[in-house]
């Protein structure tokens, strides 16, 4: 191969590499990405065997216009408010304007002793009802015993949401499944603005589930 041909081939390779990497970065930032769900907070929907066998679910997350399309029941990937470098997976329980009736079992405390933590005071200030502000959502883990979520840090800004779960891609026997659709949250939510006091009082009178 001549020096001219070698130089041309090298430039072509560099150009293809540039466009290939650029395309991959664009897709990861704007279209979709793949992440593995660790921990027990989303059991039994995601990674139900993580605690026993260490097997985790790897999920495809849709990123296309995700913040404008979030709905109740969606499972989302987001940067936590207190530590933006920490990525979490939770379920959207309520959207802007909704009122969440807080479950006393989810009140933040130390796991072993049950003693209060700094977040306990913030939870108490809601007085059992939290209204989700504009531009925010309320998120919770499906496994309330193992989840640090909006009960700990309040509603999260939609700007922190990185993706919405589309399907499991691994392990192979769960590939293509959307197991989170089978789970129904028991957290009580009054959808939209509360217009009648009796509606709120009735929902609160039901007590913890």
C-alpha positions as CSV (number, residue, x, y, z in Angstrom):
1,X,0.0,0.0,0.0
2,X,1.3,3.4,-1.0
3,X,1.9,6.1,1.6
4,X,-0.9,8.2,0.0
5,X,-3.4,5.3,0.2
6,X,-2.4,4.5,3.8
7,X,-2.9,8.1,4.8
8,X,-6.3,8.2,3.1
9,X,-7.3,4.9,4.7
10,X,-6.3,6.2,8.1
11,X,-8.3,9.4,7.7
12,X,-11.3,7.4,6.6
13,X,-11.0,5.1,9.6
14,X,-10.7,8.1,11.9
15,X,-13.8,9.7,10.3
16,X,-15.9,6.6,10.7
17,X,-14.7,6.2,14.3
18,X,-15.6,9.9,15.0
19,X,-19.1,9.5,13.6
20,X,-19.6,6.1,15.2
21,X,-18.6,7.4,18.7
22,X,-20.6,10.6,18.1
23,X,-23.7,8.5,17.2
24,X,-23.3,6.2,20.2
25,X,-23.0,9.2,22.5
26,X,-26.0,10.9,21.0
27,X,-28.1,7.7,21.4
28,X,-27.0,7.3,25.0
29,X,-27.7,10.9,25.9
30,X,-31.0,11.3,24.0
31,X,-32.6,8.1,22.8
32,X,-31.8,5.1,25.1
33,X,-29.3,3.5,27.4
34,X,-28.9,0.2,29.3
35,X,-28.4,0.1,33.0
36,X,-28.4,-2.7,35.6
37,X,-30.7,-2.4,38.6
38,X,-29.0,-3.2,42.0
39,X,-30.4,-3.5,45.5
40,X,-33.7,-4.6,46.9
41,X,-35.8,-1.4,46.7
42,X,-37.6,-2.5,43.5
43,X,-38.4,-6.0,44.6
44,X,-40.3,-8.0,43.4
45,X,-40.5,-6.0,40.1
46,X,-36.8,-5.7,39.3
47,X,-33.8,-7.7,40.5
48,X,-35.8,-10.0,42.8
49,X,-32.9,-12.4,43.1
50,X,-30.2,-9.8,43.8
51,X,-30.2,-10.5,47.6
52,X,-30.1,-14.3,47.3
53,X,-28.1,-15.2,44.1
54,X,-26.7,-11.8,43.1
55,X,-28.5,-11.9,39.8
56,X,-29.6,-8.5,38.6
57,X,-31.9,-7.2,35.9
58,X,-30.4,-5.2,33.1
59,X,-33.0,-2.7,31.7
60,X,-33.3,-0.7,28.5
61,X,-34.2,2.9,29.5
62,X,-36.0,5.2,27.0
63,X,-34.7,8.8,27.1
64,X,-36.6,10.4,24.2
65,X,-38.6,13.3,25.6
66,X,-38.8,11.3,28.8
67,X,-39.4,14.3,31.2
68,X,-42.5,15.4,29.3
69,X,-44.0,11.9,29.0
70,X,-43.8,10.7,32.6
71,X,-46.9,9.1,34.0
72,X,-48.0,7.5,37.2
73,X,-46.8,3.9,37.4
74,X,-43.7,4.5,35.3
75,X,-40.4,3.1,36.6
76,X,-37.7,5.8,36.1
77,X,-33.9,6.1,36.4
78,X,-32.8,9.4,38.0
79,X,-30.1,11.2,39.8
80,X,-30.9,11.5,43.5
81,X,-31.5,15.0,44.8
82,X,-29.0,14.9,47.6
83,X,-26.3,13.1,45.7
84,X,-26.6,13.8,41.9
85,X,-23.8,11.3,41.2
86,X,-25.8,8.5,42.7
87,X,-28.3,6.9,40.2
88,X,-31.5,5.4,41.6
89,X,-34.5,3.4,40.2
90,X,-38.0,4.0,41.6
91,X,-41.7,4.1,40.6
92,X,-43.6,7.3,39.8
93,X,-46.4,7.4,42.3
94,X,-47.8,10.9,41.8
95,X,-47.4,13.7,39.3
96,X,-47.7,17.5,39.6
97,X,-50.8,18.6,41.6
98,X,-51.4,15.2,43.1
99,X,-51.8,14.7,46.9
100,X,-49.9,11.7,48.4
101,X,-51.3,10.3,51.6
102,X,-48.2,9.2,53.5
103,X,-47.9,5.7,54.9
104,X,-46.5,5.7,58.4
105,X,-44.5,2.5,57.6
106,X,-42.5,4.6,55.2
107,X,-41.5,7.2,57.7
108,X,-37.7,7.5,57.6
109,X,-36.0,5.9,60.6
110,X,-32.8,3.8,61.2
111,X,-33.4,0.4,59.9
112,X,-32.3,-1.6,62.9
113,X,-33.1,0.5,65.9
114,X,-36.1,2.5,64.5
115,X,-34.6,5.7,65.8
116,X,-35.3,9.0,64.1
117,X,-32.9,10.3,61.4
118,X,-32.7,13.9,60.1
119,X,-35.2,13.0,57.3
120,X,-37.8,12.0,59.9
121,X,-38.4,15.7,60.7
122,X,-39.0,16.5,57.1
123,X,-41.5,13.6,56.7
124,X,-43.4,14.8,59.9
125,X,-43.7,18.3,58.5
126,X,-45.9,17.0,55.7
127,X,-48.5,16.0,58.3
128,X,-49.5,12.8,56.4
129,X,-50.2,14.6,53.1
130,X,-47.7,15.8,50.5
131,X,-48.7,17.9,47.5
132,X,-46.5,17.4,44.5
133,X,-45.3,20.7,43.1
134,X,-45.2,21.7,39.4
135,X,-42.2,20.2,37.6
136,X,-41.8,17.4,40.1
137,X,-42.9,13.8,40.7
138,X,-43.2,11.6,43.8
139,X,-41.2,8.4,43.6
140,X,-41.2,5.2,45.8
141,X,-39.5,1.8,45.7
142,X,-41.9,-1.2,45.4
143,X,-40.2,-2.7,48.4
144,X,-41.1,-0.2,51.2
145,X,-38.9,-2.0,53.7
146,X,-35.8,-1.4,51.7
147,X,-36.4,1.9,49.9
148,X,-35.0,5.4,50.4
149,X,-37.3,7.5,48.1
150,X,-39.5,10.6,48.2
151,X,-40.4,9.8,51.7
152,X,-36.8,10.6,52.6
153,X,-36.0,13.4,50.2
154,X,-39.4,14.7,49.0
155,X,-40.6,15.1,45.4
156,X,-37.9,15.0,42.8
157,X,-37.5,17.5,39.9
158,X,-38.3,16.0,36.5
159,X,-35.0,17.5,35.4
160,X,-33.2,14.7,37.4
161,X,-35.0,11.9,35.4
162,X,-32.6,10.2,33.0
163,X,-34.9,7.5,31.5
164,X,-38.1,5.5,31.7
165,X,-38.0,1.7,31.8
166,X,-38.9,0.1,28.5
167,X,-38.0,-3.6,28.9
168,X,-35.6,-6.0,30.6
169,X,-32.8,-7.1,28.3
170,X,-31.0,-9.5,30.7
171,X,-31.2,-12.2,32.0
172,X,-32.2,-13.9,28.8
173,X,-35.3,-15.6,30.3
174,X,-36.8,-12.2,31.2
175,X,-35.7,-10.4,28.0
176,X,-38.4,-8.2,26.6
177,X,-40.5,-8.4,29.8
178,X,-41.9,-5.4,31.7
179,X,-42.4,-7.0,35.2
180,X,-43.0,-3.7,36.8
181,X,-46.4,-3.6,35.1
182,X,-47.7,-6.4,37.4
183,X,-47.1,-4.4,40.6
184,X,-49.8,-2.2,42.0
185,X,-48.6,0.4,44.5
186,X,-50.8,0.6,47.7
187,X,-49.8,4.2,48.4
188,X,-53.0,6.3,48.4
189,X,-53.0,9.2,45.9
190,X,-55.6,11.8,45.2
191,X,-55.1,12.7,41.6
192,X,-55.1,16.3,40.7
193,X,-55.9,19.2,43.1
194,X,-57.9,18.4,46.1
195,X,-61.3,20.1,45.7
196,X,-63.3,18.6,48.6
197,X,-62.1,18.3,52.1
198,X,-64.3,15.3,52.7
199,X,-62.5,13.4,49.9
200,X,-59.1,14.0,51.6
201,X,-60.5,13.1,55.1
202,X,-62.0,9.9,53.7
203,X,-58.7,8.8,52.1
204,X,-56.7,9.5,55.3
205,X,-59.3,7.7,57.4
206,X,-58.5,4.4,55.5
207,X,-55.2,4.3,57.5
208,X,-52.1,2.4,56.5
209,X,-52.5,-0.4,54.0
